[in-house]
Amino acid sequence: MTYDLIVIGTGPGGYVCAIRAAQLGMKVAVVEKRKTHGGTCLNVGCIPSKALLHASEMFAEVGHDFPALGVVVGKPKLDLPAMMKHKADTVAANVNGVAFLLKKNKVDAFFGAGKILGAGKVEVTGEDGKAQVLETKTIVIATGSDVAQLRDKNGAPIPIDEKVVVSSTGALELSGVPKKLVVVGAGVIGLELGSVWRRLGAEVTVIEFLDRILPGMDTEIVRQFQRTLEKQGFAFRLASKVTEIAVKGDAAKVTFEPVAGGEAQTIEADRVLIATGRAPYTQGLGLEEVGVTLDRGRVVIDERFATNISGIYAIGDVVRGPMLAHKAEDEGIAIAEILAGQHGHVNYNVIPGVVYTSPEIASVGATEDDLKAQGIAYKVGKFPFTANGRARAMRKSDGIVKILADAATDRVLGAHIFGFGAGELIAEACVLMEFGGSAEDLARTCHAHPTMSEALKEAAMAVDKRTIHI
């Protein structure tokens, strides 16, 4: 049998691409190395981490916030196995749901390691070592990313044993709450997983190479966020590089030194989380053999997701752009529609990013630093949640909404939210920006009262210096 399309990888980009292509009438197959669909996101990334983030947030609220609301339940007791079961149940529901959707859309699934033998040929090798060759008109690479290696002072990779020194995968499977947790990397993954174990009782120290946390997000918002994390018990060692992690028994010593030079320091930890980013996963795909062009590990594509080899395309974490599940999904839909002769596209200026801590941070579009670097004149509107009635009622008044609009046209160029539910609130800004909306459009839109979303309206009004409630 010859397929119209074979997708290698069934993470968010891959399975969405396969389903959309099947909807458009193609005969589709997927190849998945894991025993389950969903990729990193559903199995050991987005979904399980959000399950633990929510559960640990509830644990913290019971212990710290309920009494002020008049709810007296006593000191909460942690049942970590039950919390982990909640995580496992959540993962199972999601991966089983993807399997159902693929079957519903008549997508054939092959489990094993995929290798491209050439245009139109994919070899699948199962765990038993047996291989079969599938034929297809088109191949889409959607193999995602893997944990980026951290190297010591001599340039050698620091081993991750998933026991004492763990990646994000191991950090989701700890059998107990560490007394001391060192997180290497102050990006999204490190701060989210650090938050989980901090709420459950760990002492958390974050070591970051840069002089700030969350690079790429709005500087003003991030500064407020860091102060909040410090109040929650986080300790930060910024502008510092880890030079050695020495494991002895069930503990480790982490040595780090200032990036600018200076005396080295050592921190002892029960567990060390390596959260220094992710790298495209292309191992074993045969890309070099068939001549697919790579750039620092990423698959090089054109504006239609095509590689330099006819009939081979790529999407998601293996190509340029932010490593985000929703970006991969949009690319999956776009390439499926392009292959069907339609006009699929992705607006890379309107891809939100969310940090699911408590409070959350959400961002879309340009930051102030971006606009300054590009020489674009802009106006700023801000509104704090301390002045929002619903936020006060819920005791969720930490945070701010910030709107950036073009000084000449008033078109919204960026939106940044720090506060409760920011990940949901940012969608309104995304819709506005997708339609080329202005701050005036948002300011003139009636919002229900009392809601957190009123803060977006007031921030938009503040662009023209006519906010009401501050």
C-alpha positions as CSV (number, residue, x, y, z in Angstrom):
1,M,0.0,0.0,0.0
2,T,1.2,3.5,-0.8
3,Y,0.1,6.3,1.5
4,D,-0.5,9.9,0.5
5,L,1.3,11.0,3.7
6,I,3.4,9.5,6.4
7,V,4.0,11.6,9.5
8,I,7.0,10.6,11.7
9,G,6.2,11.4,15.3
10,T,2.8,11.7,17.0
11,G,3.3,14.6,19.3
12,P,0.9,17.6,19.1
13,G,2.3,18.6,15.6
14,G,2.4,15.1,14.2
15,Y,-1.0,13.8,15.2
16,V,-2.8,17.0,14.4
17,C,-1.2,17.0,11.0
18,A,-2.2,13.4,10.4
19,I,-5.8,14.0,11.4
20,R,-6.2,17.2,9.4
21,A,-4.7,15.5,6.3
22,A,-7.1,12.6,6.8
23,Q,-10.0,15.0,7.0
24,L,-8.9,16.4,3.7
25,G,-9.2,13.0,2.0
26,M,-5.6,11.7,2.2
27,K,-4.6,8.2,3.1
28,V,-2.4,8.7,6.1
29,A,-0.1,6.7,8.4
30,V,1.9,7.7,11.4
31,V,5.1,6.3,12.8
32,E,5.7,6.6,16.5
33,K,8.8,5.5,18.5
34,R,7.0,5.4,21.8
35,K,4.5,2.8,22.7
36,T,1.9,5.6,23.1
37,H,1.0,8.6,21.0
38,G,1.2,12.2,22.2
39,G,5.0,12.7,22.2
40,T,6.9,14.5,24.9
41,C,4.0,16.9,25.5
42,L,1.3,14.4,26.5
43,N,3.6,11.8,28.0
44,V,6.4,13.5,29.9
45,G,5.9,17.3,29.3
46,C,3.0,19.7,29.1
47,I,0.2,17.5,30.4
48,P,1.8,15.7,33.4
49,S,3.5,18.9,34.5
50,K,0.2,20.7,34.5
51,A,-1.4,18.0,36.5
52,L,1.2,18.3,39.2
53,L,1.2,22.1,39.0
54,H,-2.6,22.2,39.6
55,A,-2.5,19.6,42.4
56,S,0.5,21.2,44.2
57,E,-1.3,24.6,43.8
58,M,-4.4,23.2,45.5
59,F,-2.2,21.8,48.3
60,A,-0.6,25.2,48.8
61,E,-3.9,27.0,48.8
62,V,-5.4,24.7,51.5
63,G,-2.4,25.4,53.7
64,H,-2.0,29.1,53.2
65,D,-5.0,30.7,51.6
66,F,-8.1,29.0,52.9
67,P,-8.1,30.5,56.4
68,A,-8.4,34.0,55.1
69,L,-11.5,33.0,53.2
70,G,-13.1,31.6,56.3
71,V,-12.5,28.0,55.4
72,V,-10.8,26.1,58.2
73,V,-9.7,22.6,57.3
74,G,-6.5,22.2,59.3
75,K,-3.0,21.5,58.0
76,P,-3.0,19.6,54.7
77,K,-1.3,16.2,54.5
78,L,0.5,15.3,51.3
79,D,-0.3,12.0,49.7
80,L,2.3,12.0,47.0
81,P,1.3,8.6,45.5
82,A,-2.2,9.8,45.1
83,M,-1.0,13.0,43.4
84,M,1.2,10.9,41.1
85,K,-1.9,8.7,40.3
86,H,-3.8,11.9,39.3
87,K,-0.9,12.7,37.0
88,A,-0.8,9.2,35.5
89,D,-4.6,9.2,35.0
90,T,-4.5,12.5,33.3
91,V,-1.7,11.3,30.9
92,A,-3.6,8.1,30.1
93,A,-6.8,9.9,29.3
94,N,-5.0,12.2,26.9
95,V,-2.8,9.6,25.1
96,N,-5.8,7.2,24.8
97,G,-7.8,10.1,23.4
98,V,-5.2,10.7,20.7
99,A,-5.2,7.0,19.8
100,F,-9.0,7.1,19.5
101,L,-8.9,10.2,17.3
102,L,-6.3,8.7,14.9
103,K,-8.4,5.5,14.6
104,K,-11.6,7.5,14.1
105,N,-10.0,9.4,11.2
106,K,-8.7,6.1,9.7
107,V,-5.1,6.9,10.2
108,D,-2.9,3.8,10.3
109,A,-0.4,3.7,13.2
110,F,3.0,2.0,13.1
111,F,5.0,1.7,16.3
112,G,8.8,1.7,16.0
113,A,11.8,3.8,15.1
114,G,11.3,5.6,11.8
115,K,14.1,6.1,9.3
116,I,13.8,7.9,5.9
117,L,15.4,5.8,3.2
118,G,14.7,8.3,0.5
119,A,11.9,10.3,-1.0
120,G,8.8,8.3,-0.5
121,K,10.2,5.5,1.6
122,V,10.1,5.1,5.4
123,E,11.6,2.2,7.3
124,V,10.0,1.3,10.6
125,T,11.9,-0.9,13.0
126,G,10.0,-2.4,16.0
127,E,11.3,-3.3,19.4
128,D,11.8,-6.8,18.2
129,G,14.2,-5.6,15.6
130,K,12.0,-6.5,12.6
131,A,11.8,-3.8,10.0
132,Q,9.2,-2.9,7.3
133,V,9.3,-0.3,4.6
134,L,6.3,1.9,4.0
135,E,5.8,3.8,0.7
136,T,4.3,7.3,0.5
137,K,4.0,10.3,-1.7
138,T,4.9,12.7,1.1
139,I,6.8,12.6,4.4
140,V,6.4,15.0,7.3
141,I,9.0,15.0,10.0
142,A,7.4,15.8,13.4
143,T,9.8,14.2,15.8
144,G,9.9,17.0,18.4
145,S,12.8,17.7,20.8
146,D,14.8,16.2,23.6
147,V,16.5,17.5,26.7
148,A,19.5,19.7,25.9
149,Q,22.7,18.6,27.5
150,L,24.5,20.6,30.1
151,R,28.3,20.5,29.9
152,D,30.9,20.8,32.7
153,K,33.9,23.1,32.8
154,N,35.8,20.7,30.6
155,G,33.1,20.5,28.0
156,A,32.0,17.0,28.8
157,P,28.2,16.3,29.1
158,I,27.0,16.1,32.7
159,P,25.2,12.7,33.1
160,I,21.5,12.6,33.9
161,D,20.7,9.5,35.9
162,E,17.0,10.4,36.5
163,K,17.6,9.6,40.1
164,V,19.7,12.3,41.7
165,V,20.4,14.4,38.6
166,V,17.1,14.5,36.7
167,S,15.7,16.0,33.5
168,S,12.1,17.2,33.3
169,T,11.1,13.6,32.8
170,G,12.7,12.5,36.1
171,A,11.4,15.6,37.9
172,L,7.8,14.4,37.2
173,E,8.5,11.0,38.8
174,L,10.2,11.8,42.1
175,S,9.2,9.3,44.8
176,G,9.5,11.9,47.5
177,V,9.8,15.6,48.1
178,P,13.5,16.5,48.1
179,K,14.6,18.6,51.0
180,K,16.9,20.7,48.7
181,L,16.3,21.0,45.0
182,V,18.7,22.8,42.7
183,V,17.3,23.8,39.3
184,V,19.8,24.6,36.6
185,G,18.1,27.0,34.2
186,A,15.5,29.7,34.9
187,G,13.3,29.1,31.8
188,V,9.7,27.8,31.7
189,I,10.5,24.2,32.5
190,G,12.7,24.9,35.5
191,L,10.4,27.5,37.1
192,E,7.3,25.3,36.6
193,L,8.8,22.1,38.0
194,G,10.6,24.1,40.7
195,S,7.2,25.5,41.7
196,V,5.7,22.1,42.0
197,W,8.3,20.9,44.5
198,R,8.6,24.2,46.3
199,R,4.9,24.1,47.1
200,L,5.2,20.6,48.4
201,G,8.0,21.6,50.8
202,A,11.4,21.6,48.9
203,E,14.0,24.3,49.3
204,V,14.6,25.5,45.8
205,T,17.6,27.3,44.4
206,V,17.7,28.3,40.7
207,I,21.0,28.8,38.9
208,E,20.8,30.7,35.6
209,F,23.6,31.6,33.1
210,L,21.9,34.8,32.1
211,D,21.4,37.8,34.4
212,R,17.6,37.4,34.3
213,I,15.0,34.7,34.3
214,L,12.6,33.8,31.4
215,P,14.7,35.2,28.5
216,G,12.5,36.5,25.7
217,M,9.6,37.6,27.9
218,D,8.9,41.2,28.8
219,T,11.6,42.5,31.2
220,E,9.3,44.6,33.4
221,I,6.8,41.7,33.8
222,V,9.6,39.2,34.6
223,R,11.0,41.4,37.3
224,Q,7.7,41.5,39.1
225,F,7.4,37.8,38.7
226,Q,10.8,37.1,40.1
227,R,10.0,39.1,43.2
228,T,6.9,37.0,43.7
229,L,8.8,33.8,43.3
230,E,11.3,35.0,45.9
231,K,8.4,35.7,48.3
232,Q,7.3,32.1,47.7
233,G,10.7,30.9,48.8
234,F,12.8,30.6,45.6
235,A,16.4,31.6,45.7
236,F,18.1,32.7,42.5
237,R,21.8,32.7,41.5
238,L,21.8,34.6,38.2
239,A,24.7,35.3,35.8
240,S,26.2,32.0,37.1
241,K,27.4,28.9,35.3
242,V,27.4,25.4,36.6
243,T,30.9,23.9,36.2
244,E,30.4,20.5,38.0
245,I,27.8,18.3,39.5
246,A,29.3,15.6,41.8
247,V,26.9,12.8,42.8
248,K,27.6,10.8,45.9
249,G,25.1,8.3,47.0
250,D,21.6,9.9,47.1
251,A,22.8,13.5,47.0
252,A,24.9,15.9,44.9
253,K,27.2,18.9,45.1
254,V,26.6,21.6,42.5
255,T,29.6,23.8,41.8
256,F,29.0,27.1,40.0
257,E,30.8,30.4,39.4
258,P,30.0,33.9,38.1
259,V,29.8,34.2,34.4
260,A,31.9,37.3,34.5
261,G,34.6,35.5,36.6
262,G,35.0,35.1,40.3
263,E,35.1,32.6,43.1
264,A,33.3,29.3,42.7
265,Q,30.6,28.3,45.1
266,T,29.1,24.9,46.0
267,I,25.5,24.0,46.9
268,E,24.5,20.6,48.3
269,A,21.2,19.2,47.0
270,D,19.1,16.0,47.3
271,R,18.1,16.4,43.7
272,V,19.3,18.5,40.7
273,L,17.0,19.3,37.9
274,I,18.7,20.1,34.5
275,A,16.4,22.5,32.8
276,T,18.7,24.2,30.3
277,G,16.4,23.9,27.3
278,R,15.6,21.4,24.6
279,A,17.2,20.4,21.3
280,P,15.6,19.1,18.1
281,Y,15.4,15.3,18.0
282,T,16.5,14.0,14.6
283,Q,18.7,11.0,15.7
284,G,18.3,7.9,13.5
285,L,16.1,9.5,11.0
286,G,18.6,9.1,8.2
287,L,18.5,12.8,7.3
288,E,22.2,13.1,6.5
289,E,22.1,10.0,4.3
290,V,19.2,11.4,2.2
291,G,20.7,14.9,2.1
292,V,18.3,16.9,4.2
293,T,19.9,20.2,5.2
294,L,20.3,20.8,8.9
295,D,21.3,24.0,10.8
296,R,22.7,23.4,14.3
297,G,20.5,20.3,14.6
298,R,17.3,21.9,13.2
299,V,15.8,20.8,9.9
300,V,15.9,23.7,7.4
301,I,12.6,24.4,5.7
302,D,11.1,27.1,3.5
303,E,7.9,29.1,4.1
304,R,5.9,26.1,3.0
305,F,7.6,23.7,5.5
306,A,9.5,22.0,2.7
307,T,13.0,20.7,3.1
308,N,15.6,20.8,0.3
309,I,14.6,17.2,-0.6
310,S,11.4,17.0,-2.7
311,G,8.5,15.3,-0.9
312,I,10.0,15.7,2.6
313,Y,8.6,18.4,5.0
314,A,9.1,19.2,8.7
315,I,7.2,21.0,11.5
316,G,7.3,21.6,15.2
317,D,10.3,21.5,17.5
318,V,12.7,20.2,14.8
319,V,12.4,23.4,12.8
320,R,12.9,27.1,13.5
321,G,10.6,29.0,15.9
322,P,9.5,28.6,19.5
323,M,9.4,25.0,20.8
324,L,5.7,25.1,21.8
325,A,3.0,22.5,21.3
326,H,0.5,24.9,20.0
327,K,2.9,26.3,17.4
328,A,3.5,22.7,16.2
329,E,-0.2,22.1,16.0
330,D,-0.8,25.2,13.9
331,E,2.1,24.1,11.6
332,G,0.6,20.6,11.4
333,I,-2.7,21.9,10.2
334,A,-1.0,24.4,7.8
335,I,1.1,21.7,6.0
336,A,-1.8,19.4,5.7
337,E,-3.8,22.1,4.0
338,I,-0.9,23.1,1.8
339,L,-0.5,19.5,0.6
340,A,-4.2,19.4,-0.1
341,G,-3.9,22.5,-2.3
342,Q,-5.3,24.9,0.2
343,H,-3.6,28.0,1.7
344,G,-2.4,26.9,5.1
345,H,-0.4,29.4,7.0
346,V,0.9,30.2,10.5
347,N,1.0,33.8,11.9
348,Y,4.3,33.6,13.9
349,N,3.6,37.1,15.3
350,V,0.6,35.8,17.3
351,I,1.9,32.7,19.1
352,P,1.3,33.0,22.8
353,G,3.7,31.7,25.5
354,V,2.6,30.8,29.0
355,V,4.4,30.0,32.2
356,Y,2.0,27.9,34.4
357,T,3.3,28.9,37.8
358,S,1.2,30.7,40.4
359,P,0.6,33.4,39.4
360,E,1.0,32.6,35.7
361,I,2.7,34.7,33.0
362,A,1.4,34.9,29.5
363,S,2.8,36.8,26.6
364,V,2.0,37.3,22.9
365,G,3.7,39.5,20.3
366,A,6.5,42.0,20.8
367,T,8.1,43.0,24.1
368,E,9.3,46.5,24.8
369,D,12.8,45.3,24.2
370,D,11.8,44.0,20.8
371,L,10.2,47.3,19.8
372,K,13.1,49.4,20.9
373,A,15.5,47.1,19.0
374,Q,13.4,47.5,15.9
375,G,13.1,51.3,16.3
376,I,9.3,51.1,16.4
377,A,7.5,54.0,18.2
378,Y,4.9,52.6,20.6
379,K,2.6,53.4,23.4
380,V,2.1,51.5,26.7
381,G,-1.0,50.8,28.7
382,K,-0.8,49.1,32.1
383,F,-3.4,48.0,34.6
384,P,-2.7,46.2,38.0
385,F,-4.8,43.4,39.3
386,T,-4.8,45.1,42.6
387,A,-7.4,47.5,41.1
388,N,-9.6,44.7,39.7
389,G,-12.7,43.8,41.8
390,R,-12.8,40.1,40.9
391,A,-9.1,39.7,41.6
392,R,-9.6,41.3,45.1
393,A,-12.6,39.0,45.8
394,M,-10.5,35.9,45.0
395,R,-7.4,37.2,46.8
396,K,-5.6,36.9,43.4
397,S,-4.5,40.5,43.1
398,D,-0.8,40.0,42.4
399,G,0.1,41.0,38.8
400,I,-0.4,43.4,35.9
401,V,-1.6,43.6,32.3
402,K,0.6,45.4,29.8
403,I,-0.5,46.4,26.3
404,L,1.9,47.7,23.7
405,A,0.4,49.5,20.7
406,D,1.9,51.2,17.6
407,A,2.2,54.9,18.3
408,A,0.9,55.9,14.8
409,T,-1.8,53.3,14.1
410,D,-2.8,52.1,17.6
411,R,-2.5,48.5,16.4
412,V,-1.7,46.2,19.3
413,L,1.8,44.8,18.8
414,G,2.2,42.9,22.1
415,A,0.3,41.9,25.2
416,H,1.9,40.7,28.5
417,I,0.0,39.4,31.6
418,F,1.3,38.5,35.0
419,G,-1.5,37.2,37.2
420,F,-4.0,34.5,38.0
421,G,-5.4,32.9,34.9
422,A,-3.0,34.7,32.6
423,G,-2.8,31.7,30.3
424,E,-6.6,31.9,29.6
425,L,-6.8,35.7,29.5
426,I,-4.1,36.0,26.8
427,A,-6.4,34.4,24.3
428,E,-8.4,37.6,24.0
429,A,-5.3,39.5,23.0
430,C,-4.4,36.8,20.5
431,V,-7.8,37.1,18.8
432,L,-7.5,40.9,18.8
433,M,-4.0,40.8,17.2
434,E,-5.0,38.1,14.7
435,F,-7.5,40.5,13.3
436,G,-5.1,43.4,13.4
437,G,-7.1,45.1,16.2
438,S,-6.2,48.3,17.9
439,A,-6.0,49.2,21.6
440,E,-9.1,51.3,20.9
441,D,-11.0,48.2,19.7
442,L,-10.2,46.4,22.9
443,A,-11.0,49.5,25.0
444,R,-14.4,49.9,23.4
445,T,-15.4,46.2,23.8
446,C,-17.8,45.7,26.7
447,H,-16.4,43.2,29.3
448,A,-18.5,41.4,31.9
449,H,-18.2,42.8,35.4
450,P,-16.7,41.6,37.7
451,T,-14.1,39.6,35.7
452,M,-10.4,39.4,35.5
453,S,-10.7,40.2,31.8
454,E,-11.7,43.8,32.7
455,A,-8.0,44.3,33.4
456,L,-7.2,43.9,29.7
457,K,-9.9,46.5,28.8
458,E,-8.5,48.9,31.3
459,A,-4.9,48.3,30.1
460,A,-6.1,49.1,26.6
461,M,-7.8,52.2,27.8
462,A,-4.5,53.2,29.6
463,V,-2.8,53.3,26.2
464,D,-4.7,56.5,25.5
465,K,-4.4,57.5,29.2
466,R,-8.1,57.2,30.0
467,T,-8.3,54.2,32.4
468,I,-11.0,54.6,35.0
469,H,-10.1,52.5,38.0
470,I,-6.6,53.8,38.8
